[in-house]
Amino acid sequence: MTYLLSFLIAILVSWGLIPSLVRYAPQLGMLDAPGERKMHSTVIPRCGGIGIALGAICATVALVPLSTVYFSLIIGGIIIVLFGVADDILDINYKWKFLGQTIAVCFVISQGVYIKVVPFMGMNEAPLLVSYTLTFLFVIGSTNAVNLSDGLDGLAAGIMLLSFACIAVLGLFSGGLAVSIMAIAVIGGIIGFLRFNTYPAMVFMGDAGSQFIGFMAALLAITLTQHVSTALNPALPLLIMGLPILDTLSVMVQRVRVGRSPFSPDKRHIHHKLLTYGFTHEQSVVAIYILQVVFLISAFLLKYSADWEVVGLYVLISSALLVAFYLAGSKHWLLNTGDISIDKRKNRLRRYQWIFPFCRNYIEYSIIIYLILLSLQLIFVIRPEWYLELIFLLVALLILKWVPNKAQGILIRVGIYSSVLVGCYQLFNSSYLQELLLNAVDLFFILLLMVVTVAIRVTRKAYFKLTTQDVLVLLFVIAALFVVEVEFVARALFYLFCLGYALEYLFHRDAYMFRALRVLAFFCMLNFSVFLSIYS
């Protein structure tokens, strides 16, 4: 429950603040104008980072016991945000930004948060000079690496969302409750921001946001491996910050090789190269997400491994990526050689005109049949003393027929999703034919997902368009299926994922033409109410 509260507080604060910040961004001077190195062509507010930071900080202060370690992280984060906001408003010199980062890192180190056990130097604490220097370089480097990677809509936010998820999972496995809560709080803040930042972006996070999430990720990774669980390999932060560090180091080396300052701006970053190779904006973001996931999966799998394995794998993955980019550049490789239509998805399936209506009807009627079978469970769980209560609940649900359509859409989703959770719970607590029923339900949702995939492929993007956020959701679900040890939770996430995209597909076509589905949704809410009444 604490994890859920952390997430909800952060996402609500972030989601609630950002529209107001966007409204007042012109008066505050927090606007990002187009430029030679920038991908956008209009002036866009860059105040989203304030929402991310305030959401994460509010959730942390409310739920985490603020010992010296965690209090120092909050204060350090606030310092980073203040200097970042100053940069977003005044475009201050990089020396002032570096001063702010130095003050924040030195304060955190002074409170005892630093790298004590250094890879390849045994389990004893390293000399303070070595520890302080490595901590300073790693945190400053990570902070700026994330800041520099913020070149496409949703890029830096999505990368760090994945990194914080990895930190949260490692915290759960190693008993780091506070670290996990803080990581989930930042995740909530980022998701609230991504609502407005997915391509095409309405708002940017600015330096305040990118520096804050880079700073917090680096220090939470250090706290986890150095203070919470020394069983975790001390080199894991390198994998957790994986791609941003590789990108920044490789770009600096390339600049030095051509006789330029390593800090001079150019278009040598990975996302620039992908665009050069013919990737679209969204394809570039998705490709970078996947590359970062490779580093994070490695971090999870090697969490208790030897130093040489962790560092060696990082070097191996990094070398493979650099070689691949070099070969692609030298051979002038292009992913897309022609114009890509943004109005429709061209593929052979669209030649068969029967596929589209079949998919739409299959999705609608299969969900209806599933919900009917789910609701029949009432016969087995309702007891006579609940009949009067059910009558009042039924009357209340009938009144919902007159609520506005927009509100109905929300109620339909709540009713159906909650009933799926109830059905999953009851399947796991049934003594009869449990395995057979579970396999049947699994097959149903797998087929549903396959049909939804085909339906999306034959539907014009004007009606239903996938975004980079959908890729993040998919990556999280896949990770959960392998990481979550509770079978019920993993299955429930998979069911909700499949059903969620099926419903959204229907609603994007014509949200309120599916009358049978609306009636069943209200009945499902009744089912859920009965379940809560009986099992509370």
N, C-alpha and C positions, 0 to 999 in steps of 0.2 A: 504493500500500500504506500509506503514511503517513496518508493521509486515512481509510482504513478503520480503521487502528489507533486513530486519534484518536476516531473515532465509537464503536468497540467499548469502549475503555477508559472513556469517559464514560458510555455507556449502562449498562455493567455496574456501575460504581460507584454511579450514581444508582439504578438498579433494585435493587441489593443493599442499599443503605443505607436507603431510604425505609421499607420494612416495619419495620425496627428502630426508626427514628425515630418512626414512628406508635405503636409499642408503648410507648415511653417518653414520648410527648408529654404525657400527663396529669401525670406526675411533674415534667416540665420546665415545666409551665404553658403549653405552646404549643397552646392550644385556641382555636378561634374560635366564640364563642357566637352564636346567632341574634339578629337585631336588625331595626330598622325598615327600614334601607336594604339589608339583606342578603337574598339569594335562598334561603338554606338555612334549614331549620326544626329542625335538630339540631346538637349540638356536633360540630365536625369539627377534627381536628388541622391545624395550619398550619405544618408543619415540612418540607414538600417542597422548599422553596428551598435548604435545606442540602444535600440530595442533588444538586440541579442544580449548585450552585456547586462542591461537592467533585469531582463528576464532571468538570466542565469544567476545573477547576484541575489535577487530577491528570493529565489527558490533555495539557494544555498544558505542564506542567512536564516531562513525560516525552518530549515530541516536538518542542517548539519551542526553538531556541537562544535563551536568555533574554538578549537585548540589553537596553540601558537602556529602550527603548520598551516591549517586551513584559513586562519585569520590572515596570515601573511600572503596567501594566494589571493584572497579577496582584495586586500590593500594594493598588492602589486598589479592586479587586474584593473583596479580603479585608476591607478597612475597611468597605465598604458592607454586606457580609454580617454583620459583627460588630454594627454598629448596627441592622441589620434584625432580627437574632435578639433583640437587647435589646428592640426594639419588640414583637416577637411574644410575648415572655415577659412584659414589664412594661407594655406599652402606654404607652411613654414619650411625652412631649410632642413635638409636631411640630418644636419648636425644636431638640430634641436630634437628631432625624432630619436636619434641615437642617444641623446642625453636622457630623454624620458625612459627609454628602454633600459639604459644603464642604471638609473635610479631604482626602477622597479625590480630588476634582477638583483641588484646589490641588497635591497631591502629584504627580499625573500631569502637570499643566502645568509644574511645576518640573523635571520630567525631560525636557522638550522636546516633549511631545505636546500640540499645540494647533493651532488653525486659523491657518495662516500666510497662505494665499492666500484672500482674501475675495471672494465674487462681486461683480461690477460694479466692482471696484477694481483691475483689471488683473492681470498675472501676477507682479508684484513683491510681496514680503512686506508685509503691512499693518503699521501701527504696533503695537507690542506691547500698548499699552493696548486697542486695538480687538480684536486677536487674543485676548488673555486674556479680555476681557469676553464676546465672542461664544462662545468655548469654554465658559466657565463657565455662561452662560445656556443654551446648547444642551444640554450634558450634564446639568445640573441639571433642566432642563425635560423632557428625554427620560426621565430616571430617574423623575421623579414622574408623567409622563404614562402610562408603562407601569404604574406602581403604581396609579394611579387607574382604569385600564382593566380591572383585575383584578376584575371584578364578576360574571362568570358562569363556570361550570365549563369549563376548557379555553380560555377566551377570551384572556387575556394570553399564556399559553404558546403557543397556536397562532399568534397574530399575530406574536410575536417569532420563532417557529420559521421562519416564512416570511421574515422580515426577515434572519435569520442565513443562510438559504439564499441569498438574494440577495447578501449580502456575500461568501459563500463563492464563488459563481459569478463575481462581479466580480473577486475576488481571483485566481481561476484565469485569467481573461482578461487580467489586468494583471500577472501574475507575482508576486502577493502570496502566496507559499506559507505563510508564518507566519500571516497574517491568515486565510487559508482554513482552516488547521488549527485555529486557535482558534475560528472560527465553527462549524466542524463539531463541535468538542468541546462547545460549548454546545448545539448541536442534539442531540447524543447525550444530554446531561444532561436536556434538556427532554423528549425522547421517553421516557426512562426514567421521568420524572415523570408524563407524560400517561397512562401505563399505569394510574395510580391516580387520575387527575384528571378523566377523561372522565365526562360526566354519566351518572348521579349520582356526584359526587366522593367518594372515600374520604379524600382529603387535599388541603389547599390549599398553595400555595407560600409564602404569607405575605409579609410585607414584605421579608424577606431575599431571597426568590426574585425577586419582581417588580422590586425595585430593582436587584438584581444583573444581570438580563438587560437591563433598560433601560440601565443604566450601561455594560455591555460592548458593547451594540449601537451606542450613540452613539459610543463611543471607537474601536471597530473601524472604523466608517464614516469617522471623521475620520482615523484612521491610514491607511486605504486610499487616501483621496483626497488627503491632505496629505503623506504620507511615502513610500508605496509607489509610486504612479503619479500624477504631477501632470497626466498627460494626461486623467485622469478629471475630470469637472466637479466643482468644489468644493461645489456646491449639492446634490449627490446625497444626502448624509445627510438632507436635508429630505424627499425622497421615500421614502428607506428607512425613516424613522421615521414616515412619512405619517399614517396614521389616528390613532394615539395623540396626536400633537401637535395635529392638527386638533380632535379631541374635547376635549382639555384647554383649548385656547384658546377654543373656542366656548362651553364651559361657563362659563369665567371671565367672558367678556364678558356672558353672560346674567345671571350673578349680580350683576355690577356694575350692569347696567341696572335691576335691581329693587331696588337699594340694599343688597345684601348683600355680605359679604366674598367676594372671589374664591376664597378657600380654604375657605369653609364647605361642608359636605357636603350633598348633595341628590340628587334622582333626575333630573338633566338630561343624563346621559351618553347616548351613542348607544345602548348596549345597553338602557338603561331605556326610551328612546323606542320602540325596536323592540318591546319587550314590550307597551308601551302600544298600539301599532298592531296588536296581535293576533298577533304572531309568537310561536311557542313558544320555549322555552329554546334548543333545538338549532337551530331556524331562525334565531334571532338570532345565534348564534355563527357559523353558516355564512355568513350575509349579511355579517357583519363580516370574515370571512376573505376573501370575494370582493372586498370594497371595498379591503382592504389589498393584495390581489394586483394591483389596478388601479394603485395607486401603485408597486408593485415592478416591474411590467412596464414602466411609464413610466421608472423609473430605469435599467433595463437597456437599453431602446431609446435613451435620451438620454444614455448614459454619456459620450459624447464631444461632446455638443452645447454650444451657447453658453449663457451664464448666463441670458439672458432666456427661452430656450426651457424650461429646467428649472424655473425659478421661476414662469414664466408658466403652465406646464402644472399645476404644483402648485396655484396660485391658481385656475385654471380648474376642476380636478377638485373642489377644496374648495368653491368657490362653487356648483357644480352639486349637490353633496351637501347643502349647507346649504339651498339653495332647495327641494330635494326634501323634506327633513325639515320645512321650514316649511309647504309646501303640504299635506303629509300630516297635520300637526298641525292646521292651520286648517280642513281639510275633514273632520276626525275620521275619517280613513281606517282601515279595519280589514282585515287580511289574512284572518283566520279569524273568521267571525261566529257559528259554532256550536261545539258541543263536538266535540273530536277524539277518536276512539276510539284508545286505546293498545293494544288487543288485535289489531286487524286493519287491513289497508290496504284501504279501500273504493275500488274502481274497477270499471269495467265488465268488465274481463278476468275477474274472479272469477265472473261469471255462466256462463262456459264451463268446465264441470268438466273437460274433457279437457286444458286448457292446463297445469294443474299437473303431472299425471303425464308429459305429453309433455316438458315442460321438464326435469324431473328425469331422465328416461331419456335425453334428448338429451345433457345435460351429462355423465352417467356414461359412456355408450357412446362419445361422441365423444372423450372423454379417453382411454378405453381403446384405441380405434383409433389415435389419434395416438401413444400410447406404444408400441403394437405396431410401428408403422411406424418409430418412432424407434429401437427396439431392434434392428430388422433391420439397422441400420447395422453391427452387430457382424460380420456376414458379410464386410463389406468391410474391416474394420480389424483383426480378430484375426489374429495370426500363430501358426504351430504352436508356437513356443517358449513361448507363454503358456498352453497348454492345462492344464498341471499347476497353474499358479497359479489358473486359473479354477475348477478343481475344488475347491480349498480355499476359494475365495471363495464358491462356490455352497453348499458345506456350511455355511459361516458364516451365509449368508443364510437357509438352512433352519432353523437354530437360532433365528433371530429370531422364528419363529412362536410361540415360547413366552414371549416377553417380554410384560410387562404391556401392556394396551390403551393406556394413556396414553402410554407410551413408543413404542408402535407408531405412534400418530398423528404424533409428531415425526419418526420414521424415514420414514414415508410421504411427508411433506412434503419432507424433505431429499432423498429419492431422486428424487421427481418433479421438483422444482425444479432440482436439479443436472443431471438429464438434459435438461431443456429448454434449459439453458445450453449443454450439449454439442451438442445438436441445432442450436441457433442458430449456434454456432461452426463446426460442420462444414458447414452450409449456406453460410456466408460463405467457406469455403475449398474449396468444390467447384467444379470447372471446368465441370461439365456441368449444363446446364439451371438454372444458379443463379438467374437472374432469374425464370424460370417457377416454380421451387420456392418462392422467397421470396414471390412474389405469392400462391401457393396457401396457404402457411402464414399469411400476413397475413389472407387471407380467412377461413381457419378460425378464427382468434382473434377477428376482428371479429364473426363469426356467434355464436361462443361467448359473447362479451360481451353481445351483444344478447339471447340466450336467458337468460343469467343475470339481466340487468336485468328481463326479463319475469317470470322465476321469483321474484325478490325482491318484485316488485309484487303477486304473487298469493299470497304466503306470509305467514302471520300473524307479527307482530313477536315473538311469544313464541318462535318457532323461529329466526328470523334477523332481527336488527335492526341497521341501519346506524347508525354514530355519527359525531360530528364528526371523529374520527380518520380515518375512511374518506374524508371530504371532503379532509382534508389530504393523504392518500395520492394521491387523484385529482389534486389540484392539482399535486403534485410530479411525477407522471407526465406530465401535460400540458406542464408547463414543460420537463421533460427532453426531450420529443420535439422541442421547438423550439430548446432551448439546446445540448444535447449535439451536438457536431460529428461524433462517431464513430457511424456508422450502426449498427454491431453493438450498441453499448451502448444506444442508443435503442430498437432493436427488442427486445432482450433484456428491457428494463424493461417494455415494453408486453406482451410475452408472459407475463412473470411476474405482472404485474398481472391480466391476464385469467384466467390459470390459478389464481392465488391465490384470487380470489373464487369461482371455480367450485368449487374444492376445499373452501373454507370453507363454501360453501352445502351441499354434500353432507354434510360432516362435522357440520354443525349439525342436519341432519335426523335422521341416525342414523349416527354416525361409523364403525361397524364392520359395517354390513350389506353394504358393497360389497366382497365378497371378491375379485372379479376385480381390482379396483383395488389391493387390498393386495398381491396376488401380483405384479402388474405393477410396483408401487412397489419391491419387493425386487429384481425383475429390473432395474429402472432403476438401482438402486444398483450392481448388477453392471456395468451398462453404463458408469456413471461411473467405477468402479474400473478397468475396462479402459482407458478413455480416459486416465486419469491415468498408468497404467502405460506406455502406448505413447508418450505425448507428453511424459513427464517426462524 
